[in-house]
């Protein structure tokens, strides 16, 4: 693999942060390498950076560069070779009824309410559970690259008048269960962040969302879903190894990571096609996803769900 200096990014500057307490492992000081200026990091440039282990938070593009630790391993899933296991297949079937709509980055009180509920339930005292509206917007709703926001809602046929009074229904839409922010790269998708209803009993929304992104990646004929950093010693980050085959960026090269044993009956074609309904036409996204939004019948489920 080429080195970072070989990429035509001569206009960018890279600097190291001062040490700060690691968010993932106790008693460790972390440092990050940051790419600037943010305005020059377009989608093609960012695609190259992601291949070299960078990630973004809002308009802040960085990668771990710690003095004495290499626990953070950039991880990506090979979408076309992905093998679903039994528990993942159950999650897919459990939530396949959700309606997914694609949007440009946009804000709403409904999103922020769900985000706060998710942070309080899943990441209490993690720092983000107290995010104010401005911090939330800076983290998720600012981007200089091609980015989609995906809503996942319960179906609503508009015939249930009582349902329209339930909290979470707006403009006769179904209950909002999950929101994903996804970057569109030259070779795949980068999962920026997902938050979902933490109070739904027995749900596997996080698993379903990763499967949905893998299937979208396939439909766009892209190769990889980038899931950020895998940290074996952190339970909340170690889950990413469930999705196989997984590749990790180690010593400058993407390599297959050791995978758990899968049943021989599992294969890459176990999932049925996902269902996507067109949302508002994204203005900033690339031609591939624009075609998908405009011709969403290509991705509709085989059961005859119409766009």
N, C-alpha and C positions, 0 to 999 in steps of 0.2 A: 504494500500500500504506500501511496505517496505520503510524504511528510507535510505538515501544515504549511511550511514555508514554500512548498511547491505549488500551492493553490494560488491562483491569481487574485489575491486579496490584499494587494499592496497598499490599498488606501486605508486598511484597517490597522488599528493599534491594539496590542494585547498587554494587559497589566495584571499583576497579582494583587489580591486583596491582602490586608493585614490578617493575621490569624483571628479566628472567632470560634465560639463553642459549636461543635458539630451538632446538627439537628437530628442525626440518625443514630449515633453511637455515643455512649456516655464517656466522659473524661477524655475526650479527644478534641484537639484543636484542628479546625479545618481551614483551608484556604481555597480560593477560587481564581481561575484565570478568566478574565472578562474581555470580551471583544467590543471595541468601540470604533467610531461613533455609531450609535444605534440606527440612525437614519440611512446609513449606507448598507445595512444588512437587509438586502432584498431577499426574495424567496430563493433565487438561484444561489446566492451567497450563503444563505442560511442552510440550504440543503447540503452544501459542501461542509459547513461547520458541523452539522449534525453527524455526518459520516465520520468526523474526527472527535466525536464525544461531547459536543456542545449541546446545550439545551437552553430554553429561554423561560423567563418569568416576566410576563409583560414584555417590555422592550429591552430587558436586561438579558444579555446572552452570555453564558458562562459555562465552564466545566470544572469539576473538582481538580485541584492541583495541590494536594496536601503534602506537607513535608515528610511525614512518616507513616502514611496510610494510603493504601490503594484499594480500599474496600468497595468503593463505588465503581461498578462495572457498567458502562453503557450497554444496553440490551435491546435487541430488535428481534422480531418474529418474522420468519420467512413465510409470508402469507400463502404462497402457492403450494408450499409443502406442509402446511400446518395440519397436524393430526389432533382431532378433538377426542378427549377421553369421556368416560361415561358420565362423570359428574358435570362436565361442561355441557354435554349434550342435554342433560336434564335442565340445566340453567337456560339453555337456548329454547327448549320447548316451553319452559315455565313462563318466559317473558316475550315469546315471539309475537304475541298479540299486540304489543305496544306499537303505537303509531310514531314513527320517526320522521321529523321534518328538518330540513336543512335551511340554515339562515346565515346571513353575515353576522358579525359580532354585533350584539345589541343588548340593551339592558332592560330589566323590568323589575318591579318590586317582587314579583312572583319568583324570579330567579334568586334574588338576594335572600328572600325568606327561606327558600329551600337550602341555599348555601349555608346560612347560619345554622339551621337545624342539623344539617349534615356535620358541620364542624363541631358543634356542641356534643353530638352523640358519638362521633367516630374519632375525633381528635381533641378531646378536652385537655385544656392546659398545654396545648401544642403551640400556642401563639396565634394560630389563625382563627381560633374559636372566638376571638375578640375583635376580628377585623371589622373596621367601620366600612361604610359604603365606598368611601374613596379608596381605601386599601384594596377592597375586593375588585373595584373597577380597574385599578392599576395592575393588579395581578392577572386578571382574566380577560379584560375587555380592551386592552391596548396591544396592538400588534403592527409591525411593519412588514409582515409576510402574509401570504395567502392563508387565511384562517376561516374555518367554519364553526358555527355554533349549531349543535344538534339537540333538539328537544325530543324527549320520549314521553308520550302521554298515553293514558288509558283511552281506548276508543270511546267516542261519544257520538251517538247517532242523532242527537238533538231531540229525541222524543221524550226523554225523561225530564220533566219540568222540575221535579224535586232535586235532581242531581245538579242542576244549574245553580242551585243555591249553596252547594257544598263549597267550602273553602278550597281554593285551588282551581276552580272553574272560572275561566274568563272568556267572554265572547263565545259562550257555548262550546268551549273546547274541553277535552277530557282532562282529568287530573294530571298535573305535571309530576312525573315520577323521577326523571333524571335529566341532567344537562351535561353535554360533553363539549369541550373546546378542542378542536383538532387542526393541526397545521398540515398543509398540503405541500409535499416535497417533490423533488424531481424523481426520486426512486421509491416513494412511499408516503405514509402518513405518520405524523408525530402526535402522539396522544399528550396533549398539554395538561388537561385536568378534567376530571369527571366528578360530579357530586350528585347524590341521589337521595331518595326518601329513606331515612334511616329507621322509620317506624313501621315499615311494611313487613309483617311476620313471615318468616321463612323465605324471604326474597334472596336472590342471587344476582342483584342488579349489576354489581361490579364485574362479575364474570361475564354476564351477558353482554355488557358494553364492550369488553375486549374482543369477544367473538364477533360482535357487530362490526367493529372497526376492521378486523381481519377480513370479514366478508366484503366490506366496502372496498378495501384495498384490492381484493381479487377482482371485483367488478370494474374497477378503474384500470385493471391490468398493471398494477404497481407491485413492487416486490416485497416491501417490508413495512411492518408497523413498529415504530420506535416507541418503547415504553419507558424511556428515561433510564434511571439507574437501578441496577439490581445490587442489593446489599445482603449477602447471605446471613449476616448476624443480626439483621433487623427484620422482625417478623412482618412488619407492614410493607417492607420492600421485597422480601424473599419470595412472595407469592408469584412473582413474574416468571419464575422457572416452571410454573404449571403449563405454560404455553410452549409447545414444542413443534418443530425444532427452533431452539433459541440460539442466537449468536451473541457473543460478548466481544467488546473491543478491548483486547489485551495486547500490550506491547506493540501498539500501532496497527494491529491487524484484527479483522473480524473473524472469530473462530467459533465453531460449535461448542456450546457449553454442555457439560454432562447432563443428561436428561433422566427423569424417572422412568421406571418401567411402565409401558403402556400395553394394554391388551392388544393382541394381534388382530382383533376384529375392528379396531378403530382405524380410520383412514381419513384422507384429506377431503372426502366428499360426503361426510356424514351430515353436514348441516344443510338444511333447506335454504333456498334463496331468501335474503332478507327483504323486508318490505320498507320502502322509503316513499314518502309522499313529498311532492315539491313544496317547499316553503317560499318565502320571499326570495327573489333572484339575487344571489350574492353579487355585488359589483366588483369585489376585489379578488375573487378567486380565479384560478387558472382555467383554461379552456376545457380540460378534461372533466372537471367537476361541474362546470356550467352545462356541458352536454348531458351529464347525468341528471342534473336538476331539471333541465328542460325536457328530457325524455325519460322521466322516472319510471315509465312502464318497463324499461329494461331491467330494473332492479326489483320490480314488484314480485310479491310471493306468487308461487305457482297456483295457489288456491283460487286465483281470480280476483284478488283485492285490487281495486282500480285506483288510479292515481288521483 
